[in-house]
Amino acid sequence: MFQKHISRHLAAYEDRQLSAPKARRADTHLAGCERCRSELDQFRFAAAMMEHLPVTEAPESIWISVEAAIDRQPERASRFQVRYWRFAAAVVLALMMFGAAAYWYATRSQPHWEVTRLDGLPAVGSKHIQATGRIQPGEWLETDAFSRARIKIGQIGQVEVEPNTRLRLVAARPAEHRLALARGEISASISAPPRLFFVETSSSTAVDLGCAYTMQVDDTGFGLLRVTAGWVSLEWRGRESLVPAGANCHTRPGTGPGTPYFEDAPVRLVKALESFDFESAGSGALDTILAESRVRDTLTLWHLLSRVDAGERPRVYDRIAALAPLPSGVSREKALQLDRGTLKRWKDELAWTW
């Protein structure tokens, strides 16, 4: 399945109606097929437009006028004719209302963000930016090998767009600032309350928690997040990785975000972690991770606690407990049961070492 284009499956994919195997195949196909990614973008944009299409009731005066016109028909008109004209008038009125609403939505002033050229000739759609320009929801910003740009993210920050990058503005609302990164690299600097700024990729969504970071995505959909300030939450289909300043996290289509690790983590730990996350390396990789972990690497171990098999969980718990004293309120039993309150309390305490 999905050896060819997957246009007819996009609606089911977006609504998460595909089976798990088919969803994984769709993820892989979308990572390598620009045409299907473009169709999925168009589908999502159309759905977003429909969500915001206003529902307006017809004024009572219109119905009075319609009924008066019908009543003026010759008395010899049959009941069938009266019903026909009533039905026809209702259909015409409905079409007029829908057309007016669609015209209103298409022509009203759209929100937009300012784009500044930094190098070369970045383009929004087919229009090159000479000095400054703007981008609206649904539009793409592209840079070639010699161009760079900066986007002002409303009033909350900015994003620098590096060469060979393709980026779409998805939403520009007060409570939601959202971009979609198809390929390339961006650097975001955001100063705002958490969960206002989002960057979607084919394998994760980066959720700003008040931060600065870079995000890279290659043509296959493989991604790398590097956080330089604050925190970022990488999320994908119920899987979440919390990445603090100084830490990195890889993402892969079909898998989502991997396990975060600090940039200065031992090389053997990083290699073993990549094998564990994306190559199903299992116990052998876990042995190396546990042996190489330092106090600061409890960031990685805390995430692994809920990702390893239940039989391996005590080993991860014991290694964390050996590296950092257990805070009050954290018990072995609750931690091994993955009690959410216990894990959060433990994370908040461990974070002082991160």
NUFITI-208325 format. One record per residue (C-alpha): residue in one letter; x, y, z. Coordinates in steps of 0.2 Angstrom, whole numbers, padded with zeros to 4 digits, always signed. Layout:
! residues N
AXYZ
...
***
This chain:
! residues 354
M+0000+0000+0000
F+0005+0018-0003
Q+0018+0014-0017
K+0009+0028-0027
H+0001+0044-0021
I-0010+0044-0006
S-0023+0058-0011
R-0038+0047-0007
H-0032+0042+0010
L-0027+0060+0016
A-0044+0063+0025
A-0043+0047+0035
Y-0025+0050+0039
E-0028+0068+0045
D-0043+0061+0056
R-0032+0047+0062
Q-0044+0034+0055
L-0030+0023+0047
S-0024+0008+0056
A-0007+0009+0064
P+0002+0000+0050
K-0006+0011+0037
A-0003+0027+0047
R+0016+0022+0048
R+0016+0019+0029
A+0008+0036+0026
D+0020+0044+0037
T+0035+0037+0027
H+0027+0041+0011
L+0023+0059+0016
A+0041+0061+0021
G+0047+0058+0004
C+0033+0064-0007
E+0032+0083-0010
R+0016+0081-0020
C+0006+0072-0006
R+0013+0084+0007
S+0007+0099-0003
E-0010+0090-0005
L-0011+0087+0014
D-0007+0105+0017
Q-0021+0111+0006
F-0033+0099+0015
R-0028+0106+0032
F-0030+0124+0026
A-0047+0120+0018
A-0052+0112+0034
A-0046+0127+0044
M-0056+0139+0033
M-0072+0129+0035
E-0070+0130+0054
H-0070+0148+0054
L-0084+0151+0041
P-0097+0160+0050
V-0115+0154+0052
T-0128+0167+0049
E-0147+0166+0049
A-0157+0175+0036
P-0166+0191+0041
E-0184+0188+0045
S-0188+0202+0031
I-0181+0190+0018
W-0193+0176+0022
I-0208+0189+0023
S-0203+0195+0005
V-0202+0177-0002
E-0218+0172+0005
A-0227+0188-0001
A-0220+0185-0018
I-0227+0167-0018
D-0244+0173-0011
R-0245+0184-0026
Q-0245+0170-0038
P-0262+0167-0047
E-0274+0158-0037
R-0275+0144-0050
A-0258+0138-0045
S-0258+0121-0039
R-0251+0116-0021
F-0237+0107-0031
Q-0232+0123-0039
V-0233+0133-0022
R-0222+0120-0014
Y-0210+0120-0029
W-0208+0139-0028
R-0205+0139-0009
F-0192+0125-0011
A-0183+0134-0025
A-0183+0151-0016
A-0176+0142-0001
V-0162+0134-0011
V-0158+0151-0020
L-0157+0160-0003
A-0146+0147+0004
L-0134+0148-0010
M-0134+0167-0009
M-0130+0166+0009
F-0116+0153+0007
G-0109+0164-0007
A-0109+0179+0003
A-0101+0171+0018
A-0088+0163+0007
Y-0084+0180-0001
W-0084+0189+0016
Y-0071+0176+0022
A-0060+0177+0006
T-0060+0196+0005
R-0059+0201+0023
S-0042+0208+0030
Q-0032+0193+0034
P-0020+0192+0048
H-0001+0192+0043
W+0016+0193+0049
E+0030+0204+0043
V+0045+0196+0034
T+0062+0204+0032
R+0075+0199+0019
L+0092+0195+0027
D+0101+0188+0012
G+0098+0184-0006
L+0080+0183-0013
P+0068+0174-0001
A+0050+0172-0008
V+0033+0171-0001
G+0023+0161-0014
S+0030+0167-0031
K+0034+0185-0025
H+0052+0188-0020
I+0055+0199-0005
Q+0066+0214-0009
A+0067+0222+0008
T+0051+0218+0018
G+0035+0209+0015
R+0022+0199+0023
I+0015+0182+0025
Q-0003+0176+0028
P-0010+0160+0034
G-0009+0147+0020
E+0006+0155+0012
W+0024+0147+0010
L+0040+0156+0013
E+0055+0148+0003
T+0073+0152+0003
D+0086+0145-0009
A+0104+0141-0006
F+0109+0160-0005
S+0094+0168+0004
R+0089+0170+0022
A+0074+0179+0030
R+0067+0184+0047
I+0049+0182+0052
K+0041+0193+0066
I+0030+0182+0075
G+0016+0194+0080
Q+0021+0203+0096
I+0029+0188+0104
G+0046+0185+0095
Q+0054+0181+0079
V+0060+0166+0068
E+0076+0167+0057
V+0074+0156+0041
E+0090+0148+0035
P+0095+0144+0017
N+0086+0130+0008
T+0071+0130+0019
R+0052+0129+0015
L+0040+0135+0029
R+0021+0138+0029
L+0011+0150+0040
V-0003+0140+0047
A-0011+0151+0060
A-0009+0169+0066
R-0021+0171+0080
P-0019+0179+0097
A-0020+0162+0106
E-0011+0152+0092
H+0005+0156+0082
R+0008+0141+0071
L+0021+0137+0057
A+0024+0121+0047
L+0042+0117+0043
A+0043+0106+0028
R+0062+0106+0026
G+0077+0116+0031
E+0082+0125+0047
I+0074+0139+0058
S+0079+0148+0074
A+0065+0154+0085
S+0066+0166+0099
I+0050+0168+0109
S+0045+0178+0124
A+0027+0173+0129
P+0017+0162+0140
P+0018+0144+0136
R+0009+0136+0122
L+0006+0150+0111
F+0019+0146+0097
F+0020+0130+0088
V+0031+0123+0074
E+0024+0107+0065
T+0035+0095+0056
S+0031+0078+0048
S+0037+0069+0064
S+0033+0081+0079
T+0026+0097+0084
A+0037+0109+0094
V+0027+0118+0108
D+0035+0133+0115
L+0036+0134+0134
G+0046+0151+0134
C+0062+0148+0124
A+0074+0149+0110
Y+0079+0135+0099
T+0084+0129+0082
M+0074+0116+0072
Q+0081+0106+0057
V+0072+0095+0046
D+0079+0085+0031
D+0070+0079+0015
T+0066+0063+0023
G+0058+0071+0037
F+0071+0067+0050
G+0073+0081+0062
L+0084+0088+0076
L+0079+0101+0090
R+0092+0111+0099
V+0086+0121+0114
T+0097+0136+0119
A+0085+0144+0132
G+0070+0139+0141
W+0060+0123+0137
V+0052+0115+0122
S+0039+0101+0122
L+0040+0090+0107
E+0024+0081+0104
W+0017+0067+0092
R+0002+0056+0094
G+0002+0056+0113
R+0021+0054+0114
E+0030+0069+0123
S+0048+0074+0125
L+0052+0089+0137
V+0068+0097+0131
P+0077+0110+0142
A+0091+0123+0137
G+0107+0114+0132
A+0098+0098+0127
N+0094+0090+0110
C+0081+0078+0103
H+0080+0069+0087
T+0063+0065+0078
R+0059+0052+0065
P+0043+0050+0054
G+0032+0036+0061
T+0041+0036+0078
G+0040+0055+0083
P+0052+0062+0095
G+0066+0052+0103
T+0073+0054+0120
P+0081+0070+0124
Y+0099+0071+0129
F+0112+0085+0134
E+0124+0091+0121
D+0139+0087+0132
A+0132+0069+0135
P+0145+0055+0133
V+0146+0050+0115
R+0143+0031+0118
L+0127+0036+0128
V+0121+0047+0113
K+0124+0033+0100
A+0116+0020+0111
L+0101+0031+0114
E+0098+0034+0095
S+0099+0015+0093
F+0086+0012+0107
D+0074+0026+0100
F+0074+0022+0082
E+0083+0005+0079
S+0074-0006+0092
A+0091-0010+0100
G+0083-0015+0117
S+0093-0021+0132
G+0110-0020+0124
A+0108-0001+0121
L+0100+0001+0138
D+0115-0006+0146
T+0127+0007+0138
I+0115+0021+0143
L+0114+0016+0161
A+0132+0014+0162
E+0137+0030+0154
S+0124+0041+0163
R+0130+0056+0174
V+0119+0065+0186
R+0114+0077+0173
D+0108+0063+0162
T+0094+0059+0173
L+0085+0070+0160
T+0087+0055+0148
L+0084+0042+0161
W+0068+0050+0168
H+0060+0049+0150
L+0066+0032+0148
L+0057+0026+0163
S+0041+0026+0154
R+0048+0020+0137
V+0057+0004+0142
D+0048-0012+0144
A+0040-0015+0161
G+0053-0028+0165
E+0068-0015+0162
R+0059-0001+0172
P+0067-0006+0189
R+0084-0005+0182
V+0081+0013+0176
Y+0073+0018+0192
D+0088+0011+0202
R+0100+0021+0191
I+0091+0037+0194
A+0090+0034+0213
A+0109+0030+0213
L+0113+0046+0204
A+0102+0058+0213
P+0093+0057+0230
L+0075+0053+0230
P+0064+0068+0235
S+0050+0066+0248
G+0034+0059+0240
V+0042+0048+0227
S+0041+0030+0231
R+0048+0015+0221
E+0031+0007+0219
K+0022+0023+0212
A+0036+0027+0201
L+0037+0009+0193
Q+0018+0011+0191
L+0021+0027+0181
D+0010+0037+0192
R+0008+0054+0184
G+0009+0064+0200
T+0024+0055+0206
L+0034+0056+0190
K+0030+0075+0189
R+0036+0078+0207
W+0052+0068+0203
K+0055+0078+0187
D+0053+0094+0196
E+0066+0089+0208
L+0078+0082+0196
A+0077+0097+0185
W+0088+0107+0197
T+0102+0096+0191
W+0098+0099+0172
***
